[in-house]
């Protein structure tokens, strides 16, 4: 193990030991190297596969309502159950990867995801077993979201010319996740609608994909140089993330984060059930189509993220919340009229809100955090984002008292409130000069 002494951050929990840092990976991209051999792709591939496993459950919600006779509330709770795995894995995995390195914390994700898919495939009649499978998939997803996002950022920063595009890491990580969510839902929906084993085939496909990308991950170089055992402080100190108290995180990132998966869940977990009668007798395929449309629009706007995002203001976050508000307004119309054009429009706009909010939040986090708490702050951000995934279950419970149009109207009002909060912090508490994540005003 190597101890590296670097200047201390003014806002850190590592006050009594040498500070771990990052190192350039072996095998970075240089002139003439094929882009497919970029080291970050191995990490991105694993993130893609595990995100696939996290979202293939979504288009199968219709099956679990019909074949397993689960109530709408039960199904929506199963959808959100993997948050119980995601949040602990995020909050513990990120800081521990700062302590022990990215590789040791990322490698267990593939076996966990694989085990979750096997449970989901073979125990489709048991809510308890399905919950366990979802939690296992959540643990895997939490690890790749916190550790993988940070690993990709570090690998991207060490590429030749990577310093000219500091936002590349955030975009690559968010695209890896979103493409995985998209493909997992699309393939699972098609296999469930027309395949031989409605509740199992898609999970077995995921098992094979996870094995392949898990082996590929072994080639990814470590980027974290960690302190030796004699130089490490207490474990509890490492689990602290001081930059959570950074004012820009509280005023810009926190109001935005729950809308990431709040938008996605509203689009592909709520709308398909409400418009089932309009699905043309193909409710599973319809659910998959809305999911793919939502996430496809999320991918599309992330490609434009470089043009929208800036380190000089909260422009990307504000634009994201404007889109979210527009999506909520379309959701009011879609749930009131129950027409396909409005449903598709709402799903598309909510998907754009999801995609831009995800990359905008990650970009803000990577500007705020220093190298020694980047994974930890990323984990906190994702934890806040996944709170939105309980939105479908909350709406299902509240549906006994309010109609879905009324609840989407409430969502519109809340989105406008969050927009006002973020816009008020347009240039507040930016990193000094927009340059170094170490130099932050707090």
N, C-alpha and C positions, 0 to 999 in steps of 0.2 A: 504494500500500500504506500502511496506517496502523499506527503504533506506539502501543501503549497501555500505559502504566505502571500496574501494579496491585501490591498488596503481595505480597511473595515468600512462597511456601509454605515452611514449615520443613523440608520433605522433598522437595527438587526437584533436577533436573539442570540447571536453567536459571539458573545462578548468575552469568553474565557478560553478560546482555543484558536488554533489556526483555522482558516476558513477554506472549505472545499471550493473548488472552482471547476471550470470546464476546460476541455482540451480539444484541439483539432483532431478529428477522427482520421484514422488511416483509410486511404481509398476514397478521398473526397473527389468531387468532379473537377476535372481540369480540362483544358482545351483538348478536343479530340476524343474525349470519353463519351460513350453512348449514354444518352440521358436515362435509359432504362436501368443502367447500372448505378445510378445515384444511391448512396447509402440510405437516404431518407425514405426511399421507396419500400425498403424492407419493413420499416416501421409503419409506413402508411398502409402497406398491404395487410399487416396484422390488424391495424385499426379498422380497415375496410371490412375484413372478415368478421370481426367481433361486433362491429356495428350492424352488419348483416344479421347476425344471430340475435341481436337485441331487438330488431324491428320486424323480423319475419312473423312474429306473433300477431302483429297488428291486423293484417287482412284476414286472419283466421278467427277474429272475434265473432263473426257471423256464425261460423261453425260451432264454436263453443256455446253460443246461445241456442242453436238448433239441436246439434247432436248430443251435447252434454246437458242440455236443458238448464244452463246457468242463467240467473237473472242478469239484467243489464248492469246493476250495481256490482254484482260479483265479477262480471267480465271486465268492467272498467277498473275494479280494484286489482284484478290480476294483471291488467295492462300496466298499472302503476307499481305493482309489487316489486319490480326489479329496481325501482328507486331505493328500496331498502338495502339492496346490495351495492348500488352505485355510490350512494353518499358516503358510507363508511370507507369504501375502497378509495374514493376520491380524497377524503380528508386524511386518511392514513397513508395511502400509497404515494401521494405527491411529496409530502415532507420526507418520508422514508427514502424516496429515490434521491432526494437532495443529500441524504446522509450516506446511503450505501451504493448509489449509482442507479442509472436508468435500467440497465439490463436485468439485474436481479428482481426488480419489482415488476417488470413488463413480461418476463417469460412465463409466469404462472397464469397469465390471462387466457392463453389458448386452451390449456387443459380445463380451466373452469368453464369457459364458454362451451367447449365440447361436451362436458358432463351435463351442463344445463340443457343442451339440445337433446341429448339422449333421454333425459327425464321427461322432457316435454313430448317427445315422440311416443314413448311407450306408456305414459300414465295420463292420457288425455281426459279420463273420466273423473279424476280426483282433483278437486280444487286445492287440497293441501299439497299434493305432489306438483301440480302446476305452479303453485306459489314458490316451492323450493327451486324448481327449474328456472323460474324467472329471476329469483334472487341470485342464483349461480351466474346466470347471464349478466345480471347487473354488476356483480363483483368484477367480472371480467371487463365489462365496459367501463366501469369506474377506473380501473387500472390503466386501460389504454387511453382514456380521455385525459387523465392527469399526467401520467408518465409519458405516454406516447406523444401528446401534444408538445410537451417540453423537449423531448428527445428530437422530434422533427425540427423544432425551432433551432436547437443547437446544431444539428447536422446541416440545416440550411444556412445558418450564419457562417459556417466554416467552409462552405463551397467557394470556389473561385468566383469572385464577383458578387458573392452573396450579400456582402455588406452594402451593396448599392440598392438592395431591395429588402429592408428590414421587416417588411410585412409578409414576406414569402412564407415563413414558417407558419404563421397563423392561418393563411389561406390554404396551404397544403394540408394542414391538420383538419381544418373544417371541411374541406372537400373530401378527404379520405373518409371522414365520418358520414357526411351527408350522402355520398355515393354508396356507402355500405348500407345505410338506412334505406335508400331508394331501391337498390338492387335486391336486398333481402325481402322487402315487401312485395316487389313486383314478381319475383320468381316464386315466392311462397304463395301468392294469390293465384298465379297461373297453375301451379302444381295442385293446389287445393281444389280449384274449380274443375280442372280437366285431368288431373293425374290419378294414379291408381290408389293412393292411400292418402285421403284428405288430410288427416291430422298428423302424418308422419313423414311423408316423402321429402318435404322441404327441409326438415330438420336433419335428415341424413345427408342431403346435399351440403348443408352447412358444415356438418362434421368433416366431410372430405375437404372442403375449402379451408377450414380452420387448421387441419393437419398440414396442408401444403404451405399456408402462409406462416404457420408457427415454425416450421423448419426453415423457411426463408429468413425469418427474424433472427435466427442464430448467426447470420452473416453481418448483421448491423453492428457497427463499431460503437463501443462505449464512448460517451462524451464527458462523463463526469469523473473528475479526479477527486477521490474522497480522502479525508483525513484518516490516518492510522488510528487504531483503537485507543492508543494512549493520548490522542489529541481530541477525541470526541467528548462533547459534553453530555449532559443527560438527554435521554430519549424524549422526555416530555418537553424539554426546551426546543427540540427539533420539530415537534408537532405544532408549535406555535407559528403563526404566520403574521408577523407584525404589520405588514403592509395592508392587512384587512382594514386597519384603521385609517388608511390613506384617504384623504377627503375626496379625491377624484373617484376612487373606487366606490365610496359610499354614495356620491352624488350622481355618478354617470353609470357605473357598471351595475350596481345593485338594482336600481329601478328598471333597467333594461333586461336583466338576465331571465326572470321568470317568463317573459314573453317568448323566449326562444322555443321552448317546448310547449308553452301554453298555446302558441299559434299552431304548432304542428299537431298537437293532440286534439285541438278543437276541429281542425280540418279533417284529419283521417280517422279519428275515433268517434266523433260526434255525428258529423254529416252523413256518413254511410248508413248508420242505423236509422236516421230520420228519413232518409230518402230510399229506403229499401223497396218500397212499392214502385218506385220509378227505375229500378235497376234492370228491368227487362228479363227477370227470371235468372239473373246471374249475379246474385248479391255479393259473392266472394270476389269475383272478377271486378265488380264495380268498386268494392272497397279497396282492392289493390290499385285500381285505376286512379282513384282519388288520392291515395297515398303517393303513388308515383308522380302524379301531377304536382302535388304539394312539394315533394322533395326535389323534383326536377326543376321547378321554379326557384327553389332554394339554391340549387347548384348554379343555375343560370345567373342569379344576382351575385353569387359569391365570385364568379369569374370577373364581374365588374367591380368587385370590392376594392381593388387597387386604385381605381379612379375616384371612388367615393370616399374612401378612408383618408384621413390626414392626421398627422401628429400635432397639428396646430389648433385643433378644435374638436368638438364632439359631433362633427358633421355626420359621420356614418351612423352614429347612435340616434341622432335626431331623425335622419331620413328613415332609419329602420322603424322607429316608433310612429312616424307618419304613415308608413305602409301598414303597420300593425293596426292602427286606428281605422284605416280604409278597409282592411280585411274584416275587422269586427263589424263595421257598418254593412259590408256585403253579407256577413253572416246573419245579421238581423233579417235582411231580405230573403236569404236562402232558407232560413228556418221558418219564416212566416209563410212564404209562398210554396216552398217545397218543389221548386222547378230545377231541372238539370242545369240550364245555363247559369243561373245564379249560384248553384252549388259549385260548379266548375270555376266560376269567377272568384268565389270566396276562397276556395282551396288554393287557387293560383296566387292570389294576393297574400293570403296567410303564409303560403310557402315562401314568398319573397321576403315577408317580414321575418320569418324564422331564419332564413339563410343570411340575411344582412345583419340581423341582431347577433347571430352566432359569431360571425367573423369580426364584427365591430367590437363586441365584448372581449374576444380573445386579443385583438390588437391593443385595446386599452390596457388589459392585464399585462401584456408583454412590454408595454412602455412603462408601466408603474413599477413592476417587480424588479428586484435585483436578481443576479444569478443564483443566489443562495435561498431564495424563497419563490422562484418562478413556478416550480411545480406545485408548491403549496397554495399560492394565490390562484393558479389555474384551477386547482381542485375546488377551492371555495367558490370560484365563479361558476363552475359546472354544477356544483351542489345547488346554488341559487337557481340556475337555469332549470334544473330538473324538478324544482318545486312545481313548475308549470305543468308537469306531466300528470299531476293529480287533478287537473282541471276537469277532464271528462268525468271522473268519479264524483267530484264535487257537484258538477252540473246534474248528473244523474240523481243524486240525492235531493238536490234543490228543486228538481222537476216536479216533485209532489206539491210544491207551493207556487212556483213561477213557471211560466212558459219559456221555451228556449229563445224565442225572439226577445223576451224581456231580459233574460240573462245575458244574451249577446249585447243588448243595449247597455247593461251594466258594465260589461267588458269594455265597450267603447268609451264610456265615461272614465273608467280606470286608466285605460290606455292614454287618453288625453291628459289625465293628471300626471302620469309618468313622463309624458312628452314635455309638459311644462317644467317639471323638475329638472330633467336632463338639459333642456334648452337653457335654463337659467344658469347652468354650470358650463356653458359653451366653451369658454377658455379658462375656467377656474382650475387652479392647482395642477397645471400641466407640468411634466418634467421640464427642468430648466433648459431652455433652448430647444426643446423637443428632441434632444440628442441622446443623452445617456440615461438608462434606467436607474443608475445609482443616484443621479442628481435629481431628487424629487422634492417638491415643496409639500410639507405635511402640516 
